[in-house]
């Protein structure tokens, strides 16, 4: 991902609310499945890491990205933004490929 693409995704992510919350149970299989489904539906997902989570946002971001095959756009405080090109029909692509 180029810096221009990352900047565009970061600007889009500013208006997106977190759709997934990771708490004291950490990164479970159910959460990974939920994130994969969201990435297929909208390509850009924002995740909120709650304060009661035992792991930091950067550590969770690396784990989620490797588990879902996505790229980390940014980690800002306790918020993680992920991007993955959707193969699903009818999804508006954020970055033209």
FIMI-387774 format. One record per atom (N, C-alpha, C, O): x, y, z; residue in three letters. Coordinates in steps of 0.1 Angstrom, whole numbers, plus 5000, padded with zeros to 4 digits. Layout:
REM FIMI-387774
XYZALA;...
//
This chain:
REM FIMI-387774
500849885000UNK;500050005000UNK;500950125000UNK;501850145008UNK;500650224991UNK;501450344990UNK;501050445001UNK;499950425007UNK;501750545003UNK;501450645013UNK;500250725009UNK;499450765017UNK;500050744996UNK;498850814991UNK;497550734994UNK;496550784998UNK;497650604991UNK;496550514994UNK;496250515009UNK;495050515013UNK;497250505017UNK;497050495031UNK;496450635036UNK;495550625045UNK;496850745031UNK;496350875035UNK;494850885031UNK;494050935038UNK;494450835019UNK;493050835015UNK;492250745024UNK;491150795028UNK;492750635028UNK;491950545037UNK;491850605051UNK;490850585057UNK;492950675055UNK;492850735068UNK;491850845068UNK;491150865078UNK;491750925057UNK;490751025057UNK;489350975057UNK;488451025063UNK;489150865050UNK;487750795050UNK;487450745064UNK;486350755068UNK;488450685070UNK;488250625083UNK;487950725094UNK;487350685105UNK;488250855092UNK;487850955102UNK;486350965105UNK;485950995116UNK;485550935094UNK;484150945096UNK;483450805100UNK;482250805102UNK;484250705100UNK;483750565103UNK;483750545118UNK;484750575125UNK;482650485123UNK;482550455137UNK;483050305139UNK;482950225130UNK;483650275151UNK;484150135153UNK;482950045153UNK;481850065158UNK;483149925146UNK;482049835144UNK;482349705153UNK;481449625155UNK;483549695157UNK;483949575165UNK;484649625178UNK;485449715177UNK;484349555189UNK;485049595201UNK;485749465207UNK;485149355207UNK;487049485211UNK;487749375216UNK;488049405231UNK;488649505234UNK;487549315239UNK;487649335254UNK;488449235261UNK;489549195256UNK;488049195273UNK;488849115282UNK;489148975276UNK;490148915280UNK;488248925267UNK;488548795261UNK;489548795250UNK;490048695246UNK;489948915246UNK;490948925236UNK;490448895222UNK;489248905219UNK;491348845214UNK;491048815200UNK;490548665199UNK;491348575199UNK;489248645198UNK;488748515197UNK;488448475183UNK;488448565174UNK;488148355180UNK;487848305167UNK;486548375162UNK;486448405150UNK;485548395170UNK;484348455166UNK;484548605162UNK;483948645152UNK;485448675169UNK;485748815165UNK;486448815152UNK;486148905144UNK;487348725149UNK;488048715136UNK;487048695125UNK;487148755115UNK;486148595127UNK;485148575117UNK;484248695114UNK;483948725103UNK;483948765125UNK;483148885123UNK;483848995116UNK;483249065107UNK;485149015118UNK;485949105111UNK;486149075096UNK;486049165088UNK;486348945093UNK;486448905079UNK;485148935072UNK;485148985061UNK;483948905078UNK;482648935072UNK;482549085069UNK;482049125059UNK;482949165079UNK;482849315077UNK;483749365066UNK;483449455059UNK;484949305065UNK;485949345055UNK;485349315041UNK;485549385032UNK;484749195040UNK;484149165027UNK;482949255023UNK;482749285012UNK;482249305033UNK;481049385031UNK;481449535028UNK;480749595020UNK;482549585035UNK;482849725033UNK;484249765031UNK;484549885029UNK;485149675031UNK;486649685029UNK;487349765039UNK;488549735041UNK;486749855047UNK;487449935057UNK;486749915070UNK;485549935071UNK;487449865080UNK;486849835093UNK;487649905104UNK;488849905104UNK;486849965113UNK;487550025125UNK;487149945137UNK;486049905139UNK;488149915145UNK;488049825157UNK;488449905170UNK;489449985169UNK;487649895180UNK;487949955193UNK;488549855203UNK;487849755205UNK;489649875208UNK;490249795218UNK;489949855232UNK;490349965235UNK;489149775240UNK;488649835252UNK;489849835263UNK;490849765261UNK;489649915273UNK;490749925283UNK;490949795291UNK;492049775297UNK;489949715292UNK;490049595300UNK;490749475292UNK;490849365297UNK;491149505280UNK;491849405272UNK;493349395277UNK;493949495281UNK;493849265278UNK;495149245283UNK;496249285273UNK;497449295277UNK;495949305261UNK;496949335250UNK;496749475245UNK;495649535246UNK;497849525240UNK;497849665234UNK;497249665220UNK;497149565214UNK;496849785216UNK;496149795203UNK;497149755191UNK;496749695182UNK;498449795192UNK;499349755182UNK;499549605181UNK;499649555170UNK;499649535192UNK;499749395192UNK;498549325186UNK;498649235178UNK;497349375190UNK;496049315185UNK;496049345170UNK;495549255162UNK;496449465165UNK;496349505151UNK;497149405143UNK;496749355132UNK;498349365147UNK;499249275140UNK;498549135139UNK;498549075129UNK;498049095150UNK;497348965151UNK;496148955142UNK;495948855134UNK;495349065142UNK;494149065134UNK;494449065119UNK;493848995111UNK;495449155116UNK;495849165102UNK;496349035096UNK;496048995085UNK;497148955104UNK;497648835099UNK;496548725099UNK;496548635090UNK;495648735108UNK;494548635108UNK;493548655097UNK;492948555092UNK;493348785093UNK;492348815083UNK;492848835069UNK;492148845059UNK;494248845068UNK;494848875055UNK;494649025051UNK;494649055039UNK;494449115060UNK;494149255057UNK;495449335060UNK;496449275065UNK;495349465058UNK;496449555061UNK;496049655071UNK;494949695071UNK;496949685080UNK;496749785090UNK;496949925084UNK;497949955079UNK;495850005084UNK;495950135079UNK;496550225089UNK;497450305087UNK;496050215102UNK;496550295113UNK;496150245126UNK;495050175127UNK;496950275136UNK;496550245150UNK;496650375157UNK;497750435158UNK;495550425162UNK;495550555168UNK;494950545182UNK;493750525183UNK;495750555192UNK;495250525205UNK;494850385207UNK;495650295206UNK;493550365210UNK;492950225211UNK;492050195199UNK;491350095200UNK;492250265188UNK;491450235176UNK;492350175165UNK;493450225163UNK;491850075159UNK;492650015148UNK;491750025135UNK;490550005136UNK;492450055124UNK;491750065111UNK;492349965102UNK;493649965100UNK;491549875096UNK;492049775087UNK;491449785073UNK;490349835072UNK;492149745063UNK;491649745049UNK;492049615042UNK;493149565044UNK;491049575034UNK;491249455026UNK;490349465014UNK;489149495016UNK;490849445002UNK;490049454990UNK;489049344990UNK;489349224993UNK;487749374988UNK;486649284988UNK;486549214975UNK;486549274964UNK;486249084975UNK;486049004963UNK;484548994961UNK;484148934951UNK;483749044970UNK;482249024969UNK;481749124958UNK;482149234957UNK;480749074951UNK;480149154940UNK;479249264947UNK;478649244957UNK;479249374940UNK;478349484945UNK;478949574955UNK;478349674960UNK;480249554959UNK;480849634969UNK;481649744962UNK;482449714953UNK;481449864966UNK;482149984960UNK;483549974966UNK;483849984978UNK;484549974957UNK;485949964961UNK;486450104964UNK;486250204957UNK;487050114976UNK;487650234981UNK;488850284973UNK;489050404971UNK;489650184969UNK;490850214961UNK;490750144948UNK;490450024948UNK;490850224937UNK;490750164924UNK;491950074922UNK;493050124923UNK;491749954918UNK;492849854916UNK;493249854901UNK;494149784897UNK;
//
